C-alpha cells in the first residue's frame, strides 16, 4: 500500500523541527517587541533634550514633550 504525499507520516525529526520553528518564531516576535519598546524609549529621551526651536520645528511644546517623556517606556 503506497502512501501519497499528503498522507505522509511525520517522523520524530519533522515533529522536532516543527516545534523548533514555532519556538524560534515566538522568540523573534518577543525580541522585536522589546526592540520596538526600547526604540520608543530612545526617541523619548532624545525628545527631552531638544531645544525650544527644535520642538517648535516638530510642532510640540515643552509641556507636550515632558508629557511624552514621562510615559512608561515599556507599556506605552
C-alpha positions in Angstrom: 0.0 0.0 0.0 1.7 3.2 -1.1 1.2 6.5 0.8 0.6 9.7 -1.0 2.5 12.8 -0.1 -0.5 14.2 1.7 -0.7 11.1 3.9 3.0 11.0 4.8 3.6 10.2 8.4 5.6 12.7 10.4 8.9 11.4 11.7 10.3 12.5 15.1 12.7 14.8 13.2 9.8 16.5 11.5 8.0 17.0 14.8 11.1 18.4 16.5 11.8 20.7 13.5 8.2 22.0 13.6 8.3 22.7 17.3 11.7 24.4 17.0 10.4 26.6 14.2 7.4 27.6 16.2 9.5 28.4 19.2 12.1 30.4 17.3 9.3 32.4 15.6 7.8 33.2 19.0 11.3 34.3 20.3 11.9 36.5 17.3 8.5 38.2 17.9 9.2 38.8 21.5 12.7 40.3 20.7 11.1 42.5 18.0 8.5 43.8 20.6 11.2 44.6 23.1 13.4 46.3 20.5 10.4 48.4 19.4 9.8 49.5 23.0 13.5 50.3 23.5 13.4 52.4 20.3 10.4 54.4 21.7 12.4 54.9 24.9 15.4 56.2 23.0 13.2 58.5 20.9 11.6 59.9 24.0 15.0 60.6 25.6 16.1 62.5 22.5 12.8 64.5 22.6 13.5 65.5 26.2 16.9 67.0 25.0 15.5 69.1 22.2 15.7 72.9 22.3 12.7 75.1 22.1 13.4 75.9 18.4 13.7 72.2 17.6 10.5 71.4 19.4 8.8 74.2 17.5 10.1 72.6 14.3 8.4 69.3 15.1 5.2 71.1 16.3 5.4 70.3 20.0 5.5 72.5 23.1 7.8 71.8 26.1 4.8 70.6 28.1 3.9 68.1 25.4 7.5 66.9 25.2 7.6 66.5 29.0 4.3 64.5 29.0 5.6 62.2 26.3 8.9 61.6 28.1 7.0 60.8 31.3 5.2 57.9 29.7 6.4 54.4 30.6 9.0 53.1 28.2 7.6 49.6 28.4 3.8 49.8 28.4 3.0 52.7 26.1 
